[in-house]
């Protein structure tokens, strides 16, 4: 592939994985004994080839020839046949499963790196894989032996794909209000009835079967989330001989979307469809949240991938497009000079550095979350819990930061192209459309922010928040040996404290039972918290780069390492500077939303 | 029309016009003697009816059936035939011209209010009118009697429409690099040769003729902007008897765009096309900037209009969509209650108030700019110059603030709809696409920011900036009588000072000839300056609302007036709080863009 199709930087991925997040240390654990650095590099490089050949060349076409619905079935772009086949062969779904379940037991940080690459190449693709992995994981984690035997292998090979069916027309994000029903049958199965909307990868022509993981209420179950159960409902019934029977899930339509148009989104109807209970009745939401938490990390990662693709596309344009001239010391332009490339204009550099800061900071956060998954796997006792809960705390942030700031980054990339950015001939407008769903998928930014502020910061009475602060302090301590990082240390420390100050100021509202007031600005709190967390990730990257520079690490060039330090400083100058204003807003005593009369909105 | 199609609030428009910006005072001037409040109200209401009946119902269809190019001609949506006819009859182009030139001599603030209404109704429309008005205005202002006689009337009636042809493929925003040529002919005309791209309303089937105002270089002219002249080049030549001759401008193509798809954007080729010089040779850019400055205000206004439409569309959804429940004092939801409408959730109120703050603050700024135009018209001597230069200073801000923050507002509106916001069935996704061009049209945000920082703040050695500060101080003084506005006064005063502090800190770079460094963060400076200016507008609105509340003004309800005050406080809590961080970024001494090695971007 020519440089014209760059959508990520392999060096950056490897640097973040190996140097910043020290993946090689993980490999010393028994769990990952099958892997070493050369084998991981080979895997990364082969997925890069897959991205270059099978994914990226089709992204524009998948947008222009989107999935379509007719005669009760959805048709997706023909290239998906090859993609699903190759992905199955490469073990891209099996990668996340344990060996004992037929998986490849790949470190989670590597798994996410591979998916990030695929999403940077073509964000319309990974949903088909990721939902299959997530659905199969629910079956493997909580399902009966029958369910495991019937589904796991076919799903890992992508002969069958999977979905998660949560949303209903009347309920949206409010899962307490799920009304789909499940009536127990004498043979132990359930008849499922109800409608589900916005079902990603809900139907297509390239899997023999599609396995829906469906939330529904068993007859007589309690109201609210405590009466919701989880069922496996295959599109085609599985006969006793293992063959496929008739179709029992109705595909009622397809949503025509602003972006991700190659990734189908369907409306499904269950009418006496036979389903199998996963685990116990009324625990559906607890199970589903395992998948949901993974899906939230994946969604943040996808936003990061789209922003990466936009960054490289806009950089390419900036390197090729001549326009305007550099200012001379008289403040005039010298018209005898040729026009300069726009990448030489400071404002264009600013727009590129902004994108780089968002993309690489977000990617490092995704890897941080993945690292906690890996550490949880190999740790014991209290340490295990610590990593698990650190992940819980970071999950809403890992979902939200790349989606909100990623959109800003993509829009900035589009801006670099000027009028051409608005033209359909260039890819930026597509990324601008594609990324807009990321802050909505899997719980909107508002929902994530409530999760962060209502549940996560209070986990174990604030202990988990303290653990995270300790993690940040560890990085600060590492940074303290480097002169060049002193100002960053100070700013990060102050900003970290401001989170605590804000909570101290707001907590009394919660203690007084005024939860609405406590949570009113949760979205602003998320913005503050997310910025601090990315500031932490950048300092972590800076520590590594400074160390490698000092020690004369030869694997990465000095420009590469200095570029990381430069972007760290950029993030602090342009983004960390926002923290004070955000905490001021949060501590402001005017309750302008909770108490607002609706008549004011006119 | 049902509430379902609300896209603006007439009360707000009238309140800003009459109460905040005191348009009735203008009417005492001779220039506007033909108008009184009842006649203006009638005009506003009749244009509202035009919006409801002829514009708004077609906005979605214009997106879905965009303009198309074939056989050397562009075809636009059939509804435009009616729209152009009615607009001509209503005098919507003639409105901005002086009576002596055959116009209606409408106050500029009313003119902009009418166009804002049309843009909120359907942002694909006004470009056809506005460019015709702008082009005709150049002819009327600088053209010969022959040009005026030939073109003005036909353009005011919209029998003929107009364009501005600046951009060339190799030059983009860099007008120094225009290469189209003009060769003088013995009869005093010029043969024009060259290519122009991104020509809005460049061709369509509903005008007998299209009048292009074209920048080109007369043979032998100096290089750079000082060698650029302005020409009138009609699509069809005008014969001596006044009839239309052959087509002489080649329509080479149409740009397929992300948004504003009903508003055509063409590629034009001039091949020995006969043009008439406007004014003197080599002064083209000076003339063109009159049109350009108007177009910049109009562009900001258009962004405001789109954001207004998105605000009301998302509010309607929030008022109709039940989902989730209010939190009780135990922090739990009461599942026996029905779901609540989402407008009752604090985060949704926050998102609506944010939109309201941006839309109404931006609209007030557009009116402020228009008010200066009117005051310039009726003032004499130094006062005239003062208003003219205040307008010059505000122009890049009036272009930029509504485009950048309007996009954020529209995206916030989309977010309120959750997954439905991403679906093509709902209009929000269209506004999200439409508004994306606004920060690119007529000089990108980067260009506007350079204009603000390199030219405008230094006008008359900083005197004009002082004049603006005085205007803000006048509002602060008016506000000082009201207890409720004290905290806003303090914040606005501090933020205003921070602009001066930033300039004091950066100016030495300019004095030392390091203009790149002085201008490196011009875009951040624009963000700061724009926020302060909108903070000023909101305080102005607040003073008016507080006065009307205190005096028991009966024309507007207490809820309406309190809603304005509430939104003022919202703007200060959530937006003015950004100012400190922005000035911190601006005063940071790291020159991270100017000095950056390109190799850092990898």
Interface residues (C-beta under 8 A of the other chain):
Chain A: X9 X11 X12 X167 X170 X171 X172 X173 X174 X176 X177 X197 X198 X223 X224 X255 X256 X257 X258 X259 X315 X321 X322 X323 X324 X325 X326 X327 X329 X330 X331 X333 X335 X336 X339 X343 X344 X345 X346 X347 X348 X349 X350 X352 X353 X356 X407 X411 X414 X415 X418 X419 X421 X422 X423 X424 X425 X429 X432 X433 X436 X437 X439 X440 X444 X445 X446 X449 X450 X454 X510 X513 X514 X515 X516 X519 X520 X521 X522 X523 X524 X559 X560 X562 X563 X566 X567 X569 X570 X573 X574 X577 X578 X579 X580 X581 X582 X584 X585 X588 X590 X592 X593 X594 X596 X597 X598 X599 X600 X601 X602
Chain B: X9 X11 X12 X167 X170 X171 X172 X173 X174 X176 X177 X197 X198 X223 X224 X255 X256 X257 X258 X259 X315 X321 X322 X323 X324 X325 X326 X327 X329 X330 X331 X333 X335 X336 X339 X343 X344 X345 X346 X347 X348 X349 X350 X352 X353 X356 X407 X411 X414 X415 X418 X419 X421 X422 X423 X424 X425 X429 X432 X433 X436 X437 X439 X440 X444 X445 X446 X449 X450 X454 X510 X513 X514 X515 X516 X519 X520 X521 X522 X523 X524 X559 X560 X562 X563 X566 X567 X569 X570 X573 X574 X577 X578 X579 X580 X581 X582 X584 X585 X588 X590 X592 X593 X594 X596 X597 X598 X599 X600 X601 X602
